[in-house]
Amino acid sequence: MHNLRQYQVPLQRYMALMDLQERNERLFYKLLVDNVEELLPVVYTPTVGEACQKYGSIFRRPQGLYISLKEKGKILEVLKNWPERSVQVIVVTDGERILGLGDLGCQGMGIPVGKLSLYTALGGVRPSACLPITIDVGTNNEKLLNDEFYIGLRQRRATGQEYAELLHEFMSAVKQNYGEKVLIQFEDFANHNAFELLARYSSSHLVFNDDIQ
C-alpha cells in the first residue's frame, strides 16, 4: 500500500494493481479485501473507465478471453483454450456502451476484468472460477479505428443477423463447455441489444444484466 500510495495519478495506481494481479494474484486480492474503500474506485469505477479509454496504450499482456467475428464457427474451440476448466461465472461485454463513455470496442475488456475482481474480493468466488470475456464485433468509434494502438478489429460494428448468430453460437458454446449452471452476466451492452439478449436467453441460461434489471 505504501508503494501504491506513491502514485498520485489514479491510472498509474490501476496499472500497478493490474501488474500485481498478474504477478501475485493472492497478494492482489489480500490488498483489495483489506483496503476495499480505497482501492475499489481504482480497480473499478471511476478509474477503470479511463483505463478502458487508454487500454491500447497501457496494454501489457492480455487479460480475459477475446472472441472476435473471425472466430465464428470456432467459438467452442476458443473457449476450450482457456486453461481453467471449472468456470462458474462469466462477465461478458461487446464494449458498445462502456459506463457513460460510449463505444470502446475491444478496449471494454477492463470492465469484465474489474467486475470479476469484485466477485472475488467481495463475493468470495475463487479467481480461477471467473472468466472475463470480450466479444469483438468491431467498433463505430472513429477515434479508435484510427488509433495505432487499438487492439480490436478495425471495422464497423456487426449488426443484425451476423451479430445475433455470433452471440447465439457463443451462448450455446458456453453452456456446452461449462454446463447448465454457469452464470453469465451481460455487461455494458447497448440497450437495444441488452434487452433482446436478456429476453432471448433468460429461459435457457442462467443470465442477468445489472445495467437494465
N, C-alpha and C positions, 0 to 999 in steps of 0.2 A: 504493500500500500504506500509505503514511503516513496518507492520508485515511481509508482503511478502518479502520485500527487505532484511530482516534479513537473509533469506536463500541464501547461496552462490551457492548451487547446483541447477541447473535448475529442476531436477527431484523432488526435495523437494518442489519447488515452484508449480510444476504441481500437486503434491499430496495435497498441501494446497488449491489450487484452486478447485480441484475436491471435497474436503471436503466442501468447501464453497458453491459450486454449489448444493450439497446435502442439506446443512443446511439452506441456504438462497439464493435461486435462483435469486431473484430480485437484491440483493447486488452483486452477482457474475456478472450479466450482466451489472450492473451500472459500476463496476470496469473495465470490459472488454471494454465497449464502451468508457469510459473516458481515458483509458490507452492502447489503441489498439496497438500502436507500440511496447510498452514494453512487453505486455502480449501475443500478437499473437504468437511469437516464443515459448511460454511456453505451451499454450493450443493446438497449432498445431505444424507444423514442425519448428525446428528440434526435440524439446523435446518429442513430442508425440511418435516419433519413439523409443526412449529409453524406454518410458513408456510401449509401446506395448511389447518390448522385455522382460520387467520385470513385465508384467501385473499380472502374477500369484502371485508373491511375494509381490506386493504392493496392491493387491486386498482387498478392504474393504467391499463394497456392490455392487450388480450388477447395472450396468447402461445399458440401452437399453434392447433389446429383443433378446434372443438366440433361434435359431431354429436349431435343430440337425436332423441328419438322423433318429434318433429314433422316431421323431415326424411325419415321413412320413405317410400320410393318415389322419393326425390330424392338419395340419398347420392352417386351418381356426379357429379351436378351440383355438390354441395357440395365434393367433392374437387377438381373442376376449378377451383374458386375459389381454391385455394391457388396463390400466384404461382410457386412453384418447380416445374419440370416433371420434373427428373431426381432424384426421391427414391429413395434406396437403403435407408433404414432408417426404420421406423415403430415408435414405442413407444406402445402404446395401453392405456388403462385405462378401467374404468367406475366407478372410485372406491369400490368396495364394501368393500375391505379394505386401506386405506392404512396401510402399515407395521403398527405394533401399535395403531393409533388407531381402527380400525373404519371405518364407512361415512361418508365425507366427500363423497359425491356428486361434483358437478361441480368441487368445490374440490380434487379429487385431481390436477388438471392440473399442479400443481407437481412431481409425480413424473415424468411423461414429459419435461417440460421439463428437469428436473435430470438425469435419466438420460442424455438425449441430449447434454447439455453434456459429460458424461463420455465419450461415444462420440467426441466431437471432441477434447477435451483429452487423453485417454489413448489413444484408438484412432486418432486422425488422420483421422476421417471429416469431410469438409468440412460446415460447418453447413447449407449450402443443400440437402444431400442427406438431412438429418434432419427428420422430421416428427412432432411430438408431437400425439397425438390423445386427446381425452376423449369417450367415448360417454355421453351423459346420458340415463339411463333413469329418472331420479328418485332419491330417497333415502329411506331409512327412519329417518334421523336427525332426531328431532323438534326438537332444538335448532336445526338448520339450517333446517328447514321454517318455523320461526317467526322466523328471523333476517332482519331487514330488508335485510341486505347479502348474503344468499345469492345466488349468481349463476346457479344452475341451475333446472331445472324444479321447481316446488313441488308435487310429488305423490309418492306411494309408489312404490317400485321396480317397474318392469315385470318380470314373470317369465314362465316357461313359453313358450308358442308365440310370444307377442308379442316377447319378448326374443330367442328363437332366430332368428326371421325377420329382426329388425333386424341382428343380428350376421352372419347369412348374407349379407344384402344388402351389408353393409359389406365383408366378406371378398371377395365377388365384385367389388365396385366397385374395391377396392384393386388387385386383380390386373388388372382391365380397364384401369385408369388408369396403373399403374406397371409392369406386366409381371410375368412369372413370377419374376424374381429379387429382387423387393423383400423385404427381411427384416422380419418382423413380430414384435415382442416383446410378448407379453401381460404386462401389469404390474399387480400388486395387484388381481386379480380374486378374489372369494371362492372358496374351494376347490371348492365344488360346481359352479361354472361353469368354473373354471380347468381341471380335469381333462377335462371334457366338450369344451371348445373345443380343447384340445390334441389329444385323440383324434380329433375330427371333422376338423380341418384340417391335421394334420401330414402327411398323404399327398398333399394337393393344394396346399399353400402352404409357403413357407419360414418356419417359425414356431418359437418356443421360449418357455418361461416359466421364468425363473430362480427363481421362488418355489417351484415344485413339482418341478423337474427336478434 
